[in-house]
Amino acid sequence: VKRNFNYHILSPSDLPKYTDLTLSTVTQRQSMFYAGSKELLEYLLTQLAGQLEHVKGDTSDKKQILRAFGAIDVVIEAKMVTLEWIASPCNDMFADAVMSTVLQAESMEEPSYLPPPATIDKLHFKECLIELLQDMFGEESVPKIFQGDKIYVNVDKKKAHIDLAQVKVTCEEDA
């Protein structure tokens, strides 16, 4: 923020204190017709986003609320699906993918059998991830043996910590 010919770096939470500017968020909502089965939609969304979170809503309505990617609320009502999310480039991308999945489920005939959700072999996942990281950054950047659900990668004198349980990456230099 420029004030009295000086520049000041502010936290977004301090913006209203020192300026007349306010911070706001934009919530987007997209509704579309959906006459397919809830089970098929939930199955396809699980294939897209991994585990879905069932959000508790108003129990008097006959609607089901699922949260995909931890950011996109999918409200399933009779003959309609509504997506709600806080606008950001990443969330918009997730919402586009969810919308595409809803349209795909609408166009499909309901199968007589839906397979159970796939189980993930964690050991195989770890092996594939290490191989991928070694191919990308070199074998010397990734430890050959590790214990637990945490590994690290050294690239250009920077160390990234990978938590395999939460599937998250952190780097002290980016904090």
C-alpha positions as CSV (number, residue, x, y, z in Angstrom):
1,V,0.0,0.0,0.0
2,K,1.4,3.4,-0.9
3,R,0.8,6.0,1.8
4,N,2.6,9.4,2.1
5,F,5.0,8.5,-0.7
6,N,6.0,5.4,1.2
7,Y,5.2,1.8,0.4
8,H,4.0,-0.6,3.2
9,I,3.5,-4.3,3.0
10,L,0.4,-5.3,4.8
11,S,-1.3,-8.6,5.7
12,P,-4.8,-8.9,4.1
13,S,-6.3,-8.9,7.6
14,D,-4.7,-5.5,8.3
15,L,-6.0,-3.9,5.1
16,P,-9.3,-2.4,6.6
17,K,-7.3,-1.0,9.6
18,Y,-5.0,1.2,7.5
19,T,-6.9,1.8,4.3
20,D,-10.5,2.4,3.1
21,L,-10.3,-0.9,1.2
22,T,-12.2,-4.0,2.2
23,L,-11.5,-7.6,1.6
24,S,-14.3,-9.8,0.2
25,T,-14.8,-13.3,-1.1
26,V,-16.9,-14.4,-4.0
27,T,-19.0,-17.5,-3.7
28,Q,-20.1,-19.1,-6.9
29,R,-23.1,-21.3,-7.5
30,Q,-23.9,-23.4,-10.5
31,S,-27.2,-25.3,-10.8
32,M,-28.0,-27.9,-13.4
33,F,-30.7,-30.4,-14.2
34,Y,-29.9,-33.9,-13.0
35,A,-32.3,-36.9,-13.2
36,G,-29.8,-39.7,-12.7
37,S,-29.2,-41.7,-9.6
38,K,-27.5,-40.4,-6.6
39,E,-25.4,-43.6,-6.3
40,L,-24.0,-43.3,-9.8
41,L,-23.1,-39.6,-9.2
42,E,-21.5,-40.3,-5.9
43,Y,-19.5,-43.2,-7.4
44,L,-18.2,-41.0,-10.3
45,L,-17.4,-38.2,-7.9
46,T,-15.4,-40.6,-5.7
47,Q,-13.5,-41.7,-8.8
48,L,-12.7,-38.1,-9.6
49,A,-12.0,-36.5,-6.2
50,G,-11.1,-39.5,-4.0
51,Q,-12.9,-39.6,-0.7
52,L,-16.0,-37.3,-0.5
53,E,-17.0,-35.6,2.7
54,H,-20.7,-35.9,3.6
55,V,-21.8,-32.5,4.9
56,K,-24.5,-32.3,7.5
57,G,-27.2,-29.9,6.3
58,D,-30.8,-29.1,7.0
59,T,-32.4,-32.4,7.7
60,S,-35.9,-31.2,6.8
61,D,-35.0,-30.9,3.1
62,K,-34.6,-34.0,1.0
63,K,-31.1,-33.0,-0.2
64,Q,-27.7,-34.5,0.2
65,I,-24.6,-32.4,0.4
66,L,-21.2,-33.8,-0.6
67,R,-17.9,-31.9,-0.5
68,A,-15.4,-32.8,-3.2
69,F,-11.7,-31.7,-3.1
70,G,-12.4,-30.2,0.3
71,A,-13.8,-27.1,-1.4
72,I,-16.7,-27.8,-3.8
73,D,-20.1,-28.5,-2.2
74,V,-22.3,-30.7,-4.4
75,V,-26.0,-30.3,-3.3
76,I,-28.1,-33.1,-4.7
77,E,-31.8,-32.5,-4.7
78,A,-34.7,-34.0,-6.7
79,K,-34.0,-33.3,-10.4
80,M,-31.2,-30.8,-9.7
81,V,-27.6,-30.6,-8.6
82,T,-26.1,-27.4,-7.4
83,L,-22.3,-26.7,-7.0
84,E,-21.2,-24.1,-4.5
85,W,-17.6,-22.9,-4.0
86,I,-15.5,-19.9,-3.0
87,A,-14.0,-18.5,-6.2
88,S,-10.3,-19.0,-6.8
89,P,-8.4,-20.3,-9.8
90,C,-7.8,-23.7,-8.2
91,N,-11.4,-24.0,-6.9
92,D,-12.7,-23.0,-10.3
93,M,-10.7,-25.7,-11.9
94,F,-12.1,-28.3,-9.4
95,A,-15.6,-27.0,-10.0
96,D,-15.2,-27.5,-13.8
97,A,-14.1,-31.1,-13.2
98,V,-17.0,-31.7,-10.9
99,M,-19.5,-30.1,-13.3
100,S,-18.1,-32.3,-16.1
101,T,-18.6,-35.4,-13.9
102,V,-22.2,-34.4,-13.2
103,L,-22.9,-34.0,-16.9
104,Q,-21.3,-37.3,-17.6
105,A,-23.4,-39.0,-14.9
106,E,-26.5,-37.4,-16.4
107,S,-25.8,-38.8,-19.8
108,M,-25.0,-42.3,-18.6
109,E,-27.6,-45.0,-18.1
110,E,-27.7,-46.3,-14.6
111,P,-25.6,-49.5,-14.4
112,S,-27.0,-52.6,-12.7
113,Y,-23.9,-52.9,-10.6
114,L,-21.4,-50.4,-9.3
115,P,-18.1,-51.8,-8.2
116,P,-16.9,-51.0,-4.6
117,P,-14.5,-48.1,-4.2
118,A,-11.0,-49.1,-5.0
119,T,-8.6,-49.6,-2.1
120,I,-5.2,-48.1,-2.3
121,D,-2.1,-50.2,-1.6
122,K,0.0,-47.8,0.4
123,L,3.2,-49.7,0.0
124,H,2.8,-49.7,-3.8
125,F,1.9,-46.0,-3.7
126,K,5.1,-45.3,-1.8
127,E,7.2,-47.3,-4.2
128,C,5.7,-45.6,-7.3
129,L,6.1,-42.1,-5.7
130,I,9.8,-42.7,-4.9
131,E,10.4,-44.0,-8.4
132,L,8.6,-41.0,-9.9
133,L,10.6,-38.5,-7.7
134,Q,13.9,-40.2,-8.6
135,D,13.1,-40.0,-12.3
136,M,12.2,-36.3,-11.9
137,F,14.9,-35.1,-9.6
138,G,17.6,-37.7,-9.7
139,E,18.3,-40.7,-7.5
140,E,20.6,-38.6,-5.2
141,S,17.7,-36.3,-4.3
142,V,15.5,-38.9,-2.8
143,P,16.4,-41.3,0.0
144,K,16.5,-44.9,-0.9
145,I,15.2,-46.1,2.4
146,F,12.7,-44.3,4.7
147,Q,10.6,-45.1,7.7
148,G,7.0,-44.1,8.4
149,D,4.9,-41.8,6.2
150,K,7.4,-38.9,5.8
151,I,10.1,-38.6,3.2
152,Y,12.1,-35.6,1.9
153,V,13.4,-34.5,-1.4
154,N,16.5,-32.3,-1.9
155,V,16.5,-30.2,-5.0
156,D,18.8,-27.2,-5.6
157,K,19.8,-27.0,-1.9
158,K,16.1,-26.8,-0.9
159,K,14.4,-29.6,1.1
160,A,10.8,-30.5,0.6
161,H,9.0,-32.7,3.2
162,I,6.4,-35.1,1.9
163,D,3.7,-36.4,4.2
164,L,2.4,-39.5,2.6
165,A,-0.5,-40.0,5.1
166,Q,-2.0,-36.6,4.3
167,V,-0.5,-36.4,0.8
168,K,0.9,-32.9,1.4
169,V,4.2,-31.3,0.6
170,T,5.8,-28.5,2.7
171,C,9.0,-26.6,2.2
172,E,10.5,-24.4,4.9
173,E,11.7,-21.8,2.3
174,D,8.2,-21.3,1.1
175,A,6.7,-20.7,4.6
